Amino acid sequence: MNYFVNTLPLALVSVFCAAIFSAPVSAEFNVEEQAMIGWIDEHSEDAIDLLEQLVNISSGTMNHEGVRRVGKVLRAELDDLGLETEWIELPAETQRAGHLVGRLQGTRGRKMLLIGHLDTVFEAADEFQAYSREGNIGKGPGIDDMKSGDVIIIYALKALREIGALDDAQIVAFYTGDEEKTGKPLSVSRKDLIEAGQWADVALGFEAAVHYDGSDWATIARRSSSEWRLEVTGKQAHSSRVFSEDVGAGAIYEAARIISAFYDELRGEEHLTFNAGTILGGTDVQYDFEQNRGSTFGKTNVVPRKAIVHGGIRTISLEQLQRAKEAMRAVVAQHLPHTDASISFIDGYPPMFPTEGNKRLQEKFSRINEQLGRGSMPALDPSRRGAADVSFVAPYTDALAGLGAIGEGGHTPNESLELDSMALATKRAAILIYRLSRRQ
């Protein structure tokens, strides 16, 4: 079809394009929605230019200056849109850069919270630092997770401004600066986001969209993400006495027993996973839980006196998380001879449960996707997604996630994005916000 269009006289090209594009749009969207769709298409390269600018700013979570620089660029965009902007400085104890917030303090329609984040997993020392483009594929640190989503928020709002739909709207755009490695305590680093969620009627998360098996998928649920810390002790002795009545099994065998029992007794419940990420054992063990690294010393002829296991756990609900914790504690309590062990849990991201309100948002979003010719959007299996900031507000408001563009390779040097999916995601978001802003 491209060849056919290119061979037509210029005057007929306009008529032909109008025929193939405007007719179905007219049937599916009202005049204002059509105007937004047209504006987004016209400014798709502008959005990609802004994405390139953001990706070329190194903003790993611990690169506070880089996070602030990304925030400064987006703050200028929000200011231009007429939002009241604020940079929220976090206390020094959190060791994080802070958050960017923009607010429209209107009175019309539903109160909407739009969530992005400024940081990436790639710190300043990482070799993967620059944006590149080959045709429709863009590559770079954070391009998929989630600087494309950050830009989509901006351009959806710009499209809404173009038709006057921002006038008197109630919208908060909230960009966290530490999504990839949250500041502690969470009661401090997520306080303002949670308060925004308590204010909102709807929360929309703009991390990457999901497309597989020929379908687009809506995210109405995400699992929690917490960590567990297992610390084991045994009786140090000559290895010739291991398993004897007075020496016992040693710390490493006790750690192995516990991990094996976790696998045998807890594995299999739907949406519950628990991963042992690091294990160290020996005579002397040093481990930094914050940096996820350590060292150990031991000898083959010495029964080890210490072992540490550091892992993660994910669940679909707080009830499932509590059940898993109790089961893990019960396993830990059954010690091998002359060993001791304790397990502790550090709660992180809460679960985003698939509520009825979330399902209604999915239905609205799916309808928009169908109208855009993409088909329906089934609810995604929450086991396919990691945790995200939207989970912190999901207990207080209806929530939908995955409103970003389509990419792959997040958190790796192969991170990439289908650049034409930026316009698609912006259209879906703008139309959804437009329709929600007209409902109480």
Phi, psi and omega in degrees: 000325178301319181296318182298314180298318183293340180269354180279152170301150186303319181298323181285334178301315181298317180295316182297314180297320179298323181293318186277339183255317189283329184298307179293327178296317180300325182285335188254332187237150176283177186299318181293320178294321175299319181297320178295318180300314179297317180297318181296318178297318181295332186248020182296322179289329175297319178296319179293324177298318177294321177300315178301317179300316181291318182296328180282000172261112179294123185217049169303152187309319183274358173270078189300322180295319178295319177299318179294325179295317175299317178300322180295318178297313182290328178297320178298322178294316179294321177301315181297330179281353179092011177279148172278117188255154180209137170261119182269109176282132177267151179302150182304330183298335181281338181056044179226161189285323183126188185230153174252132179228137172234138186230137166250114187262064179269194181229359187258141172074188182283149179277122188241135177248121180252125191243127172226182171214149189269338188266164174232177176274353186265109181280173188300330182278353183288144181286337182275099189229340193244154175280142171215159183219134172230100182062240182272358184254122173255145179230151177156163182292121179082005183295325178267321184233094349219045184292333173296318177297324177299318180291322180299321176303312182299312186284334171294318177294323178296319178296321177294321177298323183303329180255009179079014185278353175276345182299120177066016177284160178246097186223137170237123172260121186236114178250111177282156180254006186212039182292324184285337177208089190295141175290149180244143002282152179296332178299338178264309187289338180246009181302309184291324177295316179298319178297323177294322177294324178292332177285325192282154167269331183219137173241131180238122180260133189254025170292172192305146173287165178241127177223120175202163183053033177075010183232152167271146185234140179263139181260106178250358180208144174220150181275160177290168174217107178233173178236156175232147183232115180254124179238124188236141175233150176221181182264115179290133181195174175294139185295341178294344182256005181300141182075357179289165184297328183265349181250314179086203193269335185086163189291324185289318176298322178295318177298319179294321178300314183296312181297319178297321179292323174305313182297316184285322192260332184255336185295142172116338179291135184303132176074358178262123171225150178215126187242134171268107187272326183217141174219132176227140178207153179159199178288315178233132180228128173240126182216132178257108183293331181285323181267352179058042178209157181192190180215159181214152174226135177197166179230153183293341181255020178233129174292123186292142182258352184211143173213144179229133175235131181239122185220178179234160180218140181228138181217164181269345181210161177294328178295317178295322178297317180295319178298318181294318178300314181297319179294321179292320177297322180295321177296314183298327185290348183264081191281146167289163182304135176058033174232162175218157181203150175219149178232139178230158183234137176245107182289136179241246180286131175284168176283155171250103187279145182283080183284168177296324177297319177297321180294325177294322176297319178302317181298318179295316181294319179298320179298318178297318180297321176296318180296333177275003176084018184257354182090177181285164181239097177293163177286131182285141171299120183299343177292346181271356182235149173276187180280162179202168184297333180301335181295332180292333183257348183303329178294345188251346188206162171296143186217147176218136182236174179076035180271009182276195181274183184256120178216190177201167176076021179304143180071014178228164176292358178257016183299129184215169183216140169280106191296327180290345177285348175298312181295318177302310182296323180294320177297312181301315182293314183298317181292319178298313179298317179303313183291322178291328182289350179254012178237141176278000000 
